[in-house]
Amino acid sequence: MARSLARLVKGFQSITALPAVAAPACASLRSASLRTMAVPLPFSSKPRDFSLPNVSWGPEMLRLYEFYNNLCERETEGAEKRRGPWQRLPSYNRSLKYATGGVYLSKIIQSKARLFTRNMRNPGAAFEYVLFVNKEEQRCVCILQAGHLLEGPPGHVHGGAIATMIDTVTGTHASQLCEPVMTANLNINYRSPIPLGSTVLIESTLDRKEGKKTYISCKVTSTDGSKLHTEATALFVSISISHLLLGG
Ligand SMILES: CCCCCCCC(=O)SCCNC(=O)CCNC(=O)[C@H](O)C(C)(C)COP(=O)(O)OP(=O)(O)OC[C@H]1O[C@@H](n2cnc3c(N)ncnc32)[C@H](O)[C@@H]1OP(=O)(O)O
């Protein structure tokens, strides 16, 4: 039990709170992105960081990635590199070698469990996203490129897929502030449809914290901010790890 608890805490941390590895600032956008591009290594045991650019990322996704990535580092007067106000959050498709939470998990399920938003093999087919957090401003920004497998209404993104991303962004944000947490309440207003294949911004801000409760607001917009696609508010409740192990 003690070992399971330790593994679960580690898993929560690795899924939401690993330190960022900032990419170097470069003159050329493409070359900068390619330098940090995630290339799966078949014989490496190092887990793949899904929040790095891959071949499916379009120009808008890459442009915004570079923009926020450059804010992860700032140069001092002596040309020294210092950590900037933003931090890129790495993202893996599994938190632990074997999933621990839940009392009904068979060994097969334990070993096959994968993060819902990171389980597509084809790059670009579903959720392509990267999250940046600004702890000073208590803000989080996600750049999302919505792939063809996320279709709901013809040519547009499924409402459930949008909700999934809102839960992911606000949940990751809340976990950064006070981990571990679980979503208790999510309210979503869909204002305008998101075209399939487009890149959008998902921004979350901390509204307030009250004891175990963390309230977060979120909006999904076009990348120039001119179009509001979705608005949401979310409540996260801090939990003890035994809440997950014992099923609530
Ligand atoms: C990279 C990955 C990031 C992804 C993040 C994704 C996060 C998720 O999707 S989590 C999965 C979906 N969520 C769940 O399955 C949660 C299921 N629910 C639960 O486990 C529990 O109900 C849980 C943890 C939310 C609350 O536990 P509970 O024992 O009720 O907490 P409790 O201590 O009684 O309540 C704490 C406070 O929250 C309030 N509260 C609890 N639930 C709600 C709710 N749904 N609405 C409003 N308030 C609520 C209580 O009223 C109480 O308020 P106060 O302190 O003022 O009296």
The ligand as an SDF file (V2000), in Angstrom:
LIG
                    3D

 57 59  0  0  0  0  0  0  0  0999 V2000
   -2.9250   15.8280  -17.5500 C   0  0  0  0  0  0  0  0  0  0  0  0
   -4.1630   15.4500  -16.9480 C   0  0  0  0  0  0  0  0  0  0  0  0
   -5.0070   16.5080  -16.3260 C   0  0  0  0  0  0  0  0  0  0  0  0
   -6.3720   16.0570  -16.4730 C   0  0  0  0  0  0  0  0  0  0  0  0
   -7.2910   16.5790  -15.4060 C   0  0  0  0  0  0  0  0  0  0  0  0
   -8.5520   15.8330  -15.5550 C   0  0  0  0  0  0  0  0  0  0  0  0
   -9.2470   15.8200  -14.2430 C   0  0  0  0  0  0  0  0  0  0  0  0
  -10.4020   14.8660  -14.3090 C   0  0  0  0  0  0  0  0  0  0  0  0
  -11.0020   14.6950  -15.3370 O   0  0  0  0  0  0  0  0  0  0  0  0
  -10.8270   14.0940  -12.8920 S   0  0  0  0  0  0  0  0  0  0  0  0
  -12.0720   12.9350  -13.4630 C   0  0  0  0  0  0  0  0  0  0  0  0
  -13.4630   13.4740  -13.3450 C   0  0  0  0  0  0  0  0  0  0  0  0
  -13.7900   13.7460  -11.9680 N   0  0  0  0  0  0  0  0  0  0  0  0
  -14.1760   12.7720  -11.1200 C   0  0  0  0  0  0  0  0  0  0  0  0
  -14.2690   11.6200  -11.4660 O   0  0  0  0  0  0  0  0  0  0  0  0
  -14.4560   13.2240   -9.7150 C   0  0  0  0  0  0  0  0  0  0  0  0
  -15.5250   12.3600   -9.0720 C   0  0  0  0  0  0  0  0  0  0  0  0
  -15.9360   12.9930   -7.8100 N   0  0  0  0  0  0  0  0  0  0  0  0
  -15.1970   12.8070   -6.7070 C   0  0  0  0  0  0  0  0  0  0  0  0
  -14.2680   12.0220   -6.6540 O   0  0  0  0  0  0  0  0  0  0  0  0
  -15.5910   13.6060   -5.4940 C   0  0  0  0  0  0  0  0  0  0  0  0
  -16.9600   13.9330   -5.5590 O   0  0  0  0  0  0  0  0  0  0  0  0
  -14.7570   14.9140   -5.3680 C   0  0  0  0  0  0  0  0  0  0  0  0
  -13.2820   14.5890   -5.1930 C   0  0  0  0  0  0  0  0  0  0  0  0
  -14.9270   15.8200   -6.5700 C   0  0  0  0  0  0  0  0  0  0  0  0
  -15.2400   15.6960   -4.1430 C   0  0  0  0  0  0  0  0  0  0  0  0
  -15.1060   14.8500   -3.0830 O   0  0  0  0  0  0  0  0  0  0  0  0
  -15.9800   15.0930   -1.7800 P   0  0  0  0  0  0  0  0  0  0  0  0
  -15.6450   14.0080   -0.8210 O   0  0  0  0  0  0  0  0  0  0  0  0
  -17.3970   15.3440   -2.1750 O   0  0  0  0  0  0  0  0  0  0  0  0
  -15.3690   16.4210   -1.2570 O   0  0  0  0  0  0  0  0  0  0  0  0
  -15.8660   17.1440   -0.0070 P   0  0  0  0  0  0  0  0  0  0  0  0
  -14.6920   17.2500    0.9220 O   0  0  0  0  0  0  0  0  0  0  0  0
  -17.1350   16.5820    0.5170 O   0  0  0  0  0  0  0  0  0  0  0  0
  -16.2380   18.5660   -0.6080 O   0  0  0  0  0  0  0  0  0  0  0  0
  -15.2950   19.5760   -0.6560 C   0  0  0  0  0  0  0  0  0  0  0  0
  -16.0410   20.8360   -1.0600 C   0  0  0  0  0  0  0  0  0  0  0  0
  -16.3180   20.7720   -2.4670 O   0  0  0  0  0  0  0  0  0  0  0  0
  -17.7210   20.9720   -2.6940 C   0  0  0  0  0  0  0  0  0  0  0  0
  -18.1060   20.1440   -3.8310 N   0  0  0  0  0  0  0  0  0  0  0  0
  -17.8290   18.8440   -4.0500 C   0  0  0  0  0  0  0  0  0  0  0  0
  -18.3380   18.4500   -5.2280 N   0  0  0  0  0  0  0  0  0  0  0  0
  -18.9400   19.5230   -5.7640 C   0  0  0  0  0  0  0  0  0  0  0  0
  -19.6550   19.7400   -6.9660 C   0  0  0  0  0  0  0  0  0  0  0  0
  -19.8160   18.7960   -7.8920 N   0  0  0  0  0  0  0  0  0  0  0  0
  -20.1420   20.9830   -7.2060 N   0  0  0  0  0  0  0  0  0  0  0  0
  -19.9790   21.9970   -6.3020 C   0  0  0  0  0  0  0  0  0  0  0  0
  -19.2990   21.8270   -5.1330 N   0  0  0  0  0  0  0  0  0  0  0  0
  -18.8020   20.6130   -4.8660 C   0  0  0  0  0  0  0  0  0  0  0  0
  -18.3870   20.5130   -1.4010 C   0  0  0  0  0  0  0  0  0  0  0  0
  -19.6620   21.1120   -1.2400 O   0  0  0  0  0  0  0  0  0  0  0  0
  -17.4010   21.0090   -0.3620 C   0  0  0  0  0  0  0  0  0  0  0  0
  -17.5790   22.4060   -0.1750 O   0  0  0  0  0  0  0  0  0  0  0  0
  -17.3560   23.0520    1.3100 P   0  0  0  0  0  0  0  0  0  0  0  0
  -15.9160   22.7400    1.6560 O   0  0  0  0  0  0  0  0  0  0  0  0
  -17.5990   24.5100    1.0890 O   0  0  0  0  0  0  0  0  0  0  0  0
  -18.3320   22.3950    2.1950 O   0  0  0  0  0  0  0  0  0  0  0  0
  1  2  1  0
  2  3  1  0
  3  4  1  0
  4  5  1  0
  5  6  1  0
  6  7  1  0
  7  8  1  0
  8  9  2  0
  8 10  1  0
 10 11  1  0
 11 12  1  0
 12 13  1  0
 13 14  1  0
 14 15  2  0
 14 16  1  0
 16 17  1  0
 17 18  1  0
 18 19  1  0
 19 20  2  0
 19 21  1  0
 21 22  1  0
 21 23  1  0
 23 24  1  0
 23 25  1  0
 23 26  1  0
 26 27  1  0
 27 28  1  0
 28 29  2  0
 28 30  1  0
 28 31  1  0
 31 32  1  0
 32 33  2  0
 32 34  1  0
 32 35  1  0
 35 36  1  0
 36 37  1  0
 37 38  1  0
 37 52  1  0
 38 39  1  0
 39 40  1  0
 39 50  1  0
 40 41  1  0
 40 49  1  0
 41 42  2  0
 42 43  1  0
 43 44  1  0
 43 49  2  0
 44 45  1  0
 44 46  2  0
 46 47  1  0
 47 48  2  0
 48 49  1  0
 50 51  1  0
 50 52  1  0
 52 53  1  0
 53 54  1  0
 54 55  2  0
 54 56  1  0
 54 57  1  0
M  END
$$$$
